[in-house]
Amino acid sequence: MTIKDAKAYDPWRAFSGPNLGYVMEQYDLFQANPEEVDPELKNFFEVSGPPSFDVSAETTIGSAPIVQTGEVLPMKKIMSAVKLAENIRAYGHLAANIYPLKEEALDTEQIHFEKYGLTADDLRKIPADFICPESPKDVKDGYDAVQYLKQLYTKTIAFEFHHVNDLEEKQWLTDMVESGSMFPEVTKEKRELLLKRLNEVEGFEKFLHRTYVGQKRFSIEGLDILVPILDEMISQTVQNGTGNVNIAMAHRGRLNVLAHVLGKPYEVIFSEFQHSPNKDLVPSEGSTGINNGWTGDVKYHLGLDKQITKANIQKARITLANNPSHLEVVGPIVEGYSRAAQEDRSAKGFPAQDISKSLAILIHGDAAFPGEGIVPETFNLSRLRGYQVGGAIHIIANNMIGFTTESEDSRSTKYASDLAKGFEVPIVHVNADDPEACIAAVNLANQYREKYKKDFLIDLIGYRRFGHNEMDEPLVTQPEMYALIHKHKTVKDLYGNKLIHSGEFTEEEVKAIAEQVDTRLADAYAKISGNKPEASKECNPPGIIEKGIPTIETGVPKQELVSINEELVQWPEGFTPNKKLGKILSRRLDSFAPEGKIDWAHAETLAFATILNDATPIRLTGQDSERGTFAQRNIMLHDSVNGKTYSPLHTLEMAKASFAVHNSPLTETAVLAYEYGYNVFAPETLVLWEGQFGDFANTAQVIFDQFIAAGRAKWGQKSGLVMLLPHGYEGQGPEHSSARLERFLQLAAENNWTVANLSSAAQYFHILRRQAKILDQEQVRPLVIMTPKSMLRNQVMASASSEFSEGSFESFMETKALGKKPKSVERIVFATGKLAVELREKAAAEKNTEWLQIISIEEIYPFPFTGVQEALKKYTNLKEIFWAQEEPKNMGAWTFVEPRLNAAAPRNLSVTYIGRKRRSSPAEGDPLVHKNEQQRIMTQAITRNNEGEK
């Protein structure tokens, strides 16, 4: 509740709970010196006047008198009572019954009224609604209200809201707790469903434990209630109209979630344990996406899609994302899924977002949540314009231990959840042994997210019944904890006993539920128990992938390009671009003149425009991507008078799809993961992520390794993501020279992606258009481009307009100004990217170059072996073949291209290396040393009769 809203009835009631004592102190200060009070409170006091009660005389608050039996209660006592109530709300969680094992010592110091100089008699003189306005009718006075708050805030569910700075949100959360609105009615039918689900969860785990002895499964036991929590969360969300629910989780409990939330058949899971064929097993109704790629993955990394249907109409899609053992990295991927599902990309301009279409549920580990840096990176995305998903719901699957490490050795905070406080995320701690409290937590989380469109966190506190995996013996490292666990009843038994003792169910009914579950599991196992292990097979990609990308015509008629080009420099009425920038952009109109040239950034904009005209949506993000790191792009313009923004790609007459460009936060791992997830979920969209400098990709290496490079082979997960990584040696030192080309080539296999280092603007135009055209084809794959820096404006790299209207992308390029007499060529120098451009430029200044040819390898992977081999045949007097690069010998493309060039070369020739020697650091730090080395490499490459470095 805001101060402004409070004025509508009794303005002082806005502070009858949290912050009342503070506001009363501020009112005293206001009376003495108004200028020392916060402006908003000053305005409130001026408008509202003094408090609605007078402590020096008999009066009332609401309907209850402050003064009873003629005795006046001092202001200090009232303020102490308010402080007590406030501290119960703030610190009640320290005394709450939230630990199933009862290992943690409870701290009740802050919630005893004696600590505040109060007696029960003092509290009885204060009206109940002064302490707790939302208390039930049977709470008669301040003492009853305090007892009510203590009972409410120290149960099996506890709350941390005081770090939420928005007063309205905080008051709403407080009211939801204290009014009981967050606690839904739990009917007998609901309790029966809960008990059945808990039996299924435990029964499944126990069946696996005794049937597949010693096999890893990363059991959910100790946090069994996670499955009913997901059931409830999905049910409430789908009933409210959400069409997509996307779940991120690591391996613990994953098999159980696959079986019971996603509907993966028991038979399929059992067959995976015994390596027997499962291709004839029919998935349960609505389950799809059982696809392991061609190399596959372990069963507890696999994801699944499930369609929820009603009357044969799809109602919702549930997705559990594939996830390797790199904990937490899947979180931003799933948020990318959700943003993609929320956006309509069918019209020009920014996509239209409807956050009600999708929900992201992120399940974390209690050790990983505070330990992995990607977690705060992902939280930081939660309210950013280009990345927010209208609130994600986070669940910490808290088993109070990380592998064998105690909590006190793995974090410096009281709770695993404390990191979220910095992002003002409301936190609920709940005991995993109390199913109904857990359902209440879900209810509050869903309502908060729906109302405020922000993240919410449930800290689900349980334990881990076995070791990290089922082959570990936890008694070796945690003897005390596991002594307690071995004696501790499971949540299924605890809840079943509770229902029996309440009289709602009989022992026979509870037993019958367990027997039904056992029967289902036994029947499923009987179907596959006789199957023999599947014979080993070669893990090869499908033939269509092995064949590679077909030749695709990507030229655009000149007149269409001219028309688009003119539109790109037409500003809306009343829009005033920066004067200098406006002139620079307007000069692009001359690029289609006979002697005109189109540089890299201009080519990119034309590519984007034509792709939009082909009805392919585009999403581009990265640090400073709107302007471009090197001030080259300027795709989002700012009015020089009022600062309003405008993109010419939003108003193109022929555009048939959306264009989104966003400056990203200073984050690589989470942002790249997010864009990968967006692309996987919106495969028809050309999604591009740009590193500010190519070496920034180092921070995101896990996303390249585990997802982008291998996702299709492991999980059959397609991606056409484009990664733009500025690369080139220009004397800027070791950290801003290399995008680590060698790493991407080392990961290259099975046509898993394209790695390119281009030498002309037209080539960039064509490869972007080719990428857009394969997005809906089986041959789709990610694209890694080493993009230029200083070369962005180099006219040697710029291309004539005719090169955009004709042809397609070329995987390698022979220098047209050289090699006109093939029989005279004695040396061929192969290079790539920036160095190829510089060698062309240097060769053009030489007089006698008939003996020389420079060939630029544009697409390094897949390597254009056949084309290069055919090209070399026409140089019949060839004597030397060199590979020149500016990276050190142990970096760059050399180790990748050497065997391929040697295989393509004529029999009597081998390839010689020209470049820097092997180094531990990517580049020199001294610009003069760099300049000398660069000059040496180029001189050696184009100077005749020089053997080069062996």
Secondary structure, DSSP 4 states (H G I P E B T S, - for coil): --HHHHTTS-GGGGGSSTTHHHHHHHHHHHHH-GGGS-HHHHHHHHHH-S-SS-TTS--EETTEES-BTTBPPPHHHHHHHHHHHHHHHHHGGGGS---TT--SPP--GGG-GGGGT--HHHHHTSBHHHH-TT--TT--BHHHHHHHHHHHHTSSEEEE-TT---HHHHHHHHHHHHTSTTS----HHHHHHHHHHHHHHHHHHHHHHHHSTT------TT-TTHHHHHHHHHHHHHHTT--EEEEE--STTHHHHHHHTS---HHHHHHHHTT---TTSPPPTTEE----TTT---GGG--EEEEEEETTEEEEEEEE----SSTTTHHHHHHHHHHHHHEE-SSSSSPEE-GGGEEEEEEEETTHHHH-THHHHHHHHTT-TTT--S--EEEEEE-SEETTEEHHHH-SSSSGGGGGGGGT--EEEEETT-HHHHHHHHHHHHHHHHHH---EEEEEE---SS-SSTT--GGGT-HHHHHHHHHSPPHHHHHHHHHHHTTSS-HHHHHHHHHHHHHHHHHHHHHHTTPPPPPP------HHHHT-PPP------HHHHHHHHHHTT-PPTT----HHHHHHHHGGGGGGSTT--B-HHHHHHHHHHHHHHTT--EEEEETTTTT-TTS----SEE-TTT--EE-GGGS-TT--S-EEEEEPPS-SHHHHHHHHHHHHHSTTSEEEEE-SSGGGGGGGHHHIIIIITTHHHHH------EEEEE---SSS-TTTT---HHHHHHT--TT--EEE--SSHHHHHHHHHHHHHTTTSTT---EEEEE-SGGGG-TTT-B-THHHHS----SEEE-TTS-SSGGG--EEEEE-HHHHHHHHHHHHT-S--TTEEEEEESEEES--HHHHHHHHHT-TT--EEEEEEEEETTSTTHHHHHHHHHHHS-TT--EEEEEE---SSSS-S-HHHHHHHHHHHHHHHHSTT---B-
